[in-house]
């Protein structure tokens, strides 16, 4: 599991170091354990419906509407938990902007195209790309461009709106709509926000997903003498205020035929 998810996991109570604070490793005295709201939610969920998959665990920790890591905070930048390349230099985004224009030309100069970004962070990368679009306005003048951002975080969507629009034109907001926010960028390009990729309108589109796929929820499997078994997260039987990965002998999900080989699946259960 990558470094970012390990950071997120710490807040749910599994072993990890979070910005210098040690969360449960299983060796501390009981009185030092911290039961966070997310951990409490996960424990209630597991006790109500049974052990959950690693994918479900990741989904809850990252995007739970109430306490998910990404939902209500700005975790990027110097004061956050990590920094991505667009926050360091505009060169990366500007090069992508040139590449997008080149691809548009090579594909026949469609009269319209949608720039779709998944997980836009603070909107910095899209802002750098749009700067190039403005500089190449003479090339793109016959093209109807629109921006479509797929974002589940209320906090980050507000930051993106400030970065990309400065709200010079009032944003339209509708929490119940598939397009929960829309407006116009600083350069006059229509921009819309969605919670799900499937809600983005069909059309000629160029997609951008920077440091996005590495945090998507994944299922985890272990090869055992009895066949492939899916790994589940459960309440620790030795400590009711902790979560743990279920041991091989207790795994109750058996997957006899997956078409997987030992080359692309772990042969042993690794610590999360």
N, C-alpha and C positions, 0 to 999 in steps of 0.2 A: 504494500500500500504506500502511495507516495507521501511526501513530506507534508503537503497541505492537509490531506485527510488525517494524517497522524496528529496534526495540530488540532483539527476539529474534534477528533476522538477524545482528546484530553478533556474537553469540556463536558463530555458525557460520562466521564468517570473511569475510562479504561487507562491502563498505564501509559503515561507520557509526561514530557516536560512542556509546560505552557508558559512561555515568557518568564522563566525563572521560578515558577511555582510548581511544586511537585504534587501531582495528583496520584490517586491511589495506585500503589504498586503491589498491594497485597501484603506488604511487610510492615506497614505503619500500625501503630496502636489504633484501635477502633475509634477513639475519640477524635483522631486527627482527620478522619475521612470526611470529605465534603460531598453532600448530596445536592447537586445542582438541580435547578428546575428541569433541565433536559434529562438528566439521569432519572429523576423522579417520574417523568413522563414515560421514558423507555421502560422502566421497571413496571409501571402500571400496565402499559401495553402488553408486555411479555406475560405478566401474571394473568391478564385477561384473555389473551388469545394464544399463548404458547410462544416458544422460541421463534425468533425472527431471522431471516436471512441476512447475510452481510450487506446485500443490496438495500434491503429495507432499513437496516441500521444506518447506512450511509445517507440514504435519502432523508431520514428523520433528522439526523445530526446537522446536515447541510441546509435543508430547505424547509423544515417544519415551519408552518406559518407563524407560530407563536414564539418559538425559541431557536429556530434554525440559524446556523452560523452566518449564512449569507443574507438573511432577511432584514435585519433591523440595525445593521452597523456598517461602518466604512472600515474594512479591514486592510485596505491598500495604503501604500505610501510609508513615509518615514515614521509616522506615528501609529501605523497599523501593524499587521503581522507579517506581511511580505510585500515585495515590490516586483512588478512585472516590467518587462522591457519598455513598453510605451511610456511608463512613468519616468524613465531614465533619460530617454532621448527621442526626439521626434523623427529621427532618421528612419527608423524601422517602419513607422506608419506612412511616411512619405514615399518610401520605396514601394510599399504595398499599393499606395495610390497610383503610382506610375504603372505598376504591374496590372492593376485592374483596368486602367484605361487601355493598355496594350492588348489585354485579352478581349476587351469590348471591340476594339478595332479588328483584331484577328478573327473574331467570330462573325463579322459582317456588319458591325455598327447598328445594332438593334435600335429602333426608335425610342425605346424605353428600357431601363434596367433598374432592378431593385438591389441595393446593397443591404444584405442581411447579416447582422452580427449576432452571434450567440454568446451570452455572457459578456456584455460590453464593459464590465468594470466601472470605471469612472467616466467612460466615454472618450478617453484620451486618444485611443487608437483611431476611432472613427473621426475625431476632430482633425487629426493629422492627415487622414486620407482626404477629408473634405477640403483641406487647405490646398492640396494638389489639384483637386477637381476645379477649384476656383482659379488656380493659376493656369489651368489648361482649358479655361472656359471657351476659348475659340474652337477647340477641338470638340468639346462636348455640347456646343450650343444647340445642336439639333436633337439632343437626347433628353428625354424626360426622365430624370433621376429621382428616386425616392429612397429613404432610409427606413429600415425596419429592424428594430432591436428586440430580441427575445430575452426578457429579464424577469426573474421571479422575485427579486429583492425590491421592496418598496423604497428602502433607503438609497440603494444604488441607482434606481431609476430617477429619483429626484436629483441626485448628483449629476447623472448623465444629462438630464434636461438643463441643468444650470450650465454645464460645460458646453453643450452643443447649441443651445438656443438663447441662453441668457434671459429667456422668457420675455424678450422684447415684444413678441406677439403672445398673448395669453394662451396657455396650454388648455386643451380640452381634456377633461378628466371624467372617466366613467368607470368606476370600480367593478361594475357588473358586466361590462362589455368585453368582448374578446380583444378589442383594441382599447386597453384601459387608459391610454394617454396618447395624445397626438398634438403636433404643433409644426413649427417651421424653424429650420436651422438658421444660424446667423447669415448664411449665404442664400437663404430663401428656398431651400429644398424641403419638401414635405418629410416629416419624420413621425413614426408611429412606434408604440410599445406593445408587446404581446407577452403573455405568460407561457405560451406553447408554440413551437415551431409550426405545427399544423394549422395554426390560425393565420399565418402569413399568407397574403393573397398569392395566387399562382401568377407566374409571369417569368420573363427572362431575369434570372437572379444570379448574383455573385455572392458567395457565402464566405463569411469570416468567422473563425472560431479559435481565438488565441488563448491558450491555456484553459481550454474548456473541457475537452474530452477526458483529461486526466483526473477529473473529479466527478465524473458520472458514476452513479451507483453500479457496482458489479457483483455478480454472484461468484462465490468461491467454492471450489470443490477439492476434495481430497481422495486420492486413490488408496484404498484399503485392501486387505486380503479378501474382503467380501465384495469388492467392486467399488464403483465411484459413489461417494456420498457427499451431499452438500453440507457445507459448514454453516452452523447456526450460532447466534448469540443468545445467551440465556442469563438469567440471574445466577450469580456465583453461588453454588450450593454450600460453600464454606463461609460466605459472607453475604448476607442478604442485602447489603447496601452497595454491592459492586456487580458489575457485569463481567462475563467471561465467555470465551469461545468454548462451545461444548466439546468435551473430549470424545475421542473416536468411538469408544464403547457406548456412548450415550447418544450418538447421532441417530436421529430417527427418520431422516430423509434419505432414501436409497434411490440412486439413479443408475439403473443397470445398463442402459444403452445411451451414450451421448455422442458416439462417434469421435471421441477424444483420444489422444494418445499421450504417453508419458512425456512426449517432447513439448506439448503445449499446455500441460496441466501439472501442477506441483505434485510431487510424489510424497510429500510430507506436509503436515499442518504447520504453517508458519505463524508466528505471533503477529497479531495485528499491529 
